[in-house]
Amino acid sequence: MNKKHLIRASTLVIFLTLALNPVAQTTQAQSGEYIAALNGRLSDTSIIRNSIVSIFATIVNFGDQTITVEYLKADFVHVGGNIRLNSSYIQRFDTDHNSLEPGASLTGTLRTEITNAEAEYNVTIFFWAIDEYNPHPELGALGKKYVAAENVSVTIVDYGGPSDIIIGVGIAFAVAVGGVIVFILYGWLRDKLKKRKY
């Protein structure tokens, strides 16, 4: 069996093992001919706004060339289609540690504060890597998106402190109550002082 057949057979065995293993979270993993992204997941899918969440994914180089992995990214897309609520979080890899040797794997961790508005989102987790195996005839090797997980359902809730409007209403109410109490006390003192004069 030559090297290419061995690499393809290994890739198939790994994907079948992960796909048939209920513990492995390989949500719609994607592979190229020699590069595979898999096991994309979030530490929590019910997220409190402004909390820290870890996002993980693994990329594997089954080929015989060294590839460069530039970043790990998570795109949060609002379920209702409101593009203003969409956002992305990214972890760029250090240029001294972003080379993926033949037969090696890299598990990326993106630890970030989630600042999206309260809503439901579909999250796509992917790597951006240079595809050395399918170079463009004129431009050479180009960057390519390798999806590790797609359409992961995430809910963001906001349990933060009271909003400015609520604080403003509370202050106005407190001032009004304080004004009424002062007015009552003033009237009571005035009546007491009038009675003393006589």
C-alpha positions as CSV (number, residue, x, y, z in Angstrom):
1,M,0.0,0.0,0.0
2,N,1.5,3.3,-1.0
3,K,1.7,6.4,1.2
4,K,-1.3,8.2,-0.3
5,H,-3.6,5.2,0.2
6,L,-2.3,4.8,3.8
7,I,-3.0,8.5,4.5
8,R,-6.5,8.3,3.1
9,A,-7.2,5.0,4.9
10,S,-6.0,6.6,8.2
11,T,-8.2,9.6,7.6
12,L,-11.2,7.4,7.0
13,V,-10.6,5.3,10.1
14,I,-10.2,8.4,12.3
15,F,-13.4,10.0,11.0
16,L,-15.4,6.8,11.4
17,T,-14.1,6.4,14.9
18,L,-15.1,9.9,15.8
19,A,-18.4,9.8,14.0
20,L,-19.5,6.5,15.6
21,N,-18.3,7.6,19.1
22,P,-21.2,9.3,20.9
23,V,-18.7,11.0,23.3
24,A,-16.7,12.7,20.5
25,Q,-18.3,16.0,19.6
26,T,-17.5,16.2,15.8
27,T,-20.3,18.5,14.8
28,Q,-20.2,18.6,11.0
29,A,-16.4,18.3,10.8
30,Q,-14.8,19.2,7.5
31,S,-11.8,17.7,5.8
32,G,-9.8,18.5,2.7
33,E,-7.8,15.9,0.9
34,Y,-5.0,16.0,3.5
35,I,-6.2,18.5,6.1
36,A,-9.1,17.9,8.5
37,A,-10.8,20.1,11.0
38,L,-12.9,18.4,13.7
39,N,-14.2,18.4,17.3
40,G,-15.2,22.1,17.3
41,R,-17.1,22.9,20.5
42,L,-17.8,25.6,23.1
43,S,-17.3,25.2,26.9
44,D,-21.0,26.3,27.3
45,T,-23.9,26.8,24.9
46,S,-26.1,28.7,27.4
47,I,-23.9,31.8,27.9
48,I,-24.4,34.7,30.3
49,R,-23.5,37.9,28.4
50,N,-20.0,39.3,29.2
51,S,-18.8,36.0,30.6
52,I,-15.6,34.2,29.5
53,V,-16.1,31.1,27.3
54,S,-13.6,28.7,25.8
55,I,-14.0,27.6,22.2
56,F,-12.0,24.5,21.0
57,A,-11.2,22.8,17.7
58,T,-8.6,20.5,16.3
59,I,-6.9,20.5,12.9
60,V,-4.9,17.6,11.6
61,N,-2.4,17.4,8.8
62,F,-2.5,13.9,7.2
63,G,-0.3,14.9,4.3
64,D,3.5,15.1,3.8
65,Q,3.9,18.8,3.7
66,T,4.1,21.4,6.5
67,I,1.1,23.8,6.6
68,T,0.6,27.1,8.3
69,V,-2.4,27.6,10.5
70,E,-3.1,31.3,10.8
71,Y,-6.1,31.5,13.2
72,L,-9.1,29.9,14.9
73,K,-12.3,31.8,14.6
74,A,-15.9,31.5,15.8
75,D,-18.7,33.3,13.9
76,F,-21.9,34.0,15.9
77,V,-24.8,34.4,13.5
78,H,-28.2,35.6,14.8
79,V,-30.9,33.0,14.3
80,G,-33.5,35.7,13.4
81,G,-31.3,37.1,10.6
82,N,-30.5,40.4,12.4
83,I,-27.0,40.9,11.0
84,R,-26.3,43.8,13.4
85,L,-26.2,41.2,16.2
86,N,-23.7,39.0,14.4
87,S,-20.1,38.9,15.7
88,S,-16.9,37.0,15.4
89,Y,-14.2,36.0,17.9
90,I,-10.7,35.2,16.7
91,Q,-7.5,33.7,18.1
92,R,-4.4,34.3,15.9
93,F,-1.6,31.9,16.2
94,D,1.9,33.1,17.0
95,T,4.1,33.0,13.9
96,D,6.7,30.9,15.8
97,H,4.1,28.2,16.7
98,N,1.7,28.0,13.8
99,S,3.4,25.4,11.6
100,L,1.7,22.0,11.4
101,E,4.1,19.3,10.5
102,P,3.1,16.2,8.5
103,G,1.1,13.8,10.6
104,A,0.6,16.3,13.4
105,S,-2.5,17.9,14.9
106,L,-3.1,21.2,16.6
107,T,-5.9,21.8,19.1
108,G,-6.7,25.5,19.2
109,T,-8.3,27.2,22.2
110,L,-10.0,30.6,21.9
111,R,-10.8,32.0,25.3
112,T,-12.9,35.2,25.0
113,E,-15.5,37.4,26.6
114,I,-18.8,36.9,24.8
115,T,-20.4,40.4,24.3
116,N,-23.2,39.6,22.0
117,A,-26.7,40.9,22.7
118,E,-29.2,38.6,24.4
119,A,-30.5,36.2,21.7
120,E,-30.1,32.8,20.0
121,Y,-27.2,32.2,17.6
122,N,-25.8,29.6,15.3
123,V,-22.0,29.3,15.8
124,T,-19.5,28.1,13.2
125,I,-16.0,27.3,14.4
126,F,-13.2,27.1,11.9
127,F,-9.5,27.3,11.2
128,W,-7.9,29.4,8.5
129,A,-4.8,27.6,7.1
130,I,-2.7,27.8,4.0
131,D,-3.6,24.9,1.7
132,E,-0.2,23.7,0.4
133,Y,-1.7,20.6,-1.2
134,N,-3.9,22.5,-3.8
135,P,-1.9,25.5,-4.9
136,H,-3.3,28.0,-7.4
137,P,-1.5,27.7,-10.8
138,E,-0.4,31.3,-10.7
139,L,-0.7,32.5,-7.1
140,G,0.6,29.5,-5.3
141,A,-0.8,28.2,-2.0
142,L,-3.8,30.2,-0.7
143,G,-5.6,30.3,2.6
144,K,-8.6,28.1,3.1
145,K,-11.4,27.8,5.7
146,Y,-11.5,24.4,7.5
147,V,-14.8,24.1,9.4
148,A,-14.6,22.1,12.7
149,A,-18.2,22.7,13.7
150,E,-21.2,24.3,12.1
151,N,-24.6,25.5,13.3
152,V,-24.0,24.9,17.0
153,S,-27.0,26.4,18.8
154,V,-26.0,28.9,21.4
155,T,-28.3,31.0,23.7
156,I,-27.0,34.2,25.2
157,V,-28.8,35.6,28.2
158,D,-28.2,38.9,30.0
159,Y,-28.3,38.8,33.8
160,G,-26.3,42.0,34.1
161,G,-27.1,44.8,36.5
162,P,-30.0,47.2,36.0
163,S,-30.0,49.3,32.9
164,D,-29.6,53.1,32.9
165,I,-33.3,53.6,32.4
166,I,-34.2,51.5,35.4
167,I,-31.6,53.3,37.5
168,G,-33.0,56.6,36.3
169,V,-36.6,55.7,37.2
170,G,-35.4,54.4,40.6
171,I,-33.6,57.7,41.4
172,A,-36.6,59.8,40.3
173,F,-38.9,57.7,42.5
174,A,-36.6,58.0,45.5
175,V,-36.4,61.8,44.9
176,A,-40.2,62.1,44.7
177,V,-40.7,60.0,47.9
178,G,-38.0,62.1,49.7
179,G,-39.7,65.3,48.5
180,V,-43.1,64.1,49.9
181,I,-41.5,63.2,53.3
182,V,-39.7,66.5,53.5
183,F,-43.0,68.4,52.7
184,I,-44.9,66.4,55.4
185,L,-42.1,67.0,58.0
186,Y,-42.0,70.7,57.1
187,G,-45.8,71.0,57.5
188,W,-45.7,69.2,60.8
189,L,-42.9,71.4,62.1
190,R,-44.6,74.5,61.0
191,D,-47.8,73.5,62.8
192,K,-45.8,72.7,66.0
193,L,-44.1,76.1,65.9
194,K,-47.4,78.0,65.4
195,K,-48.9,76.2,68.4
196,R,-45.9,77.2,70.6
197,K,-46.4,80.9,69.8
198,Y,-49.8,80.9,71.4
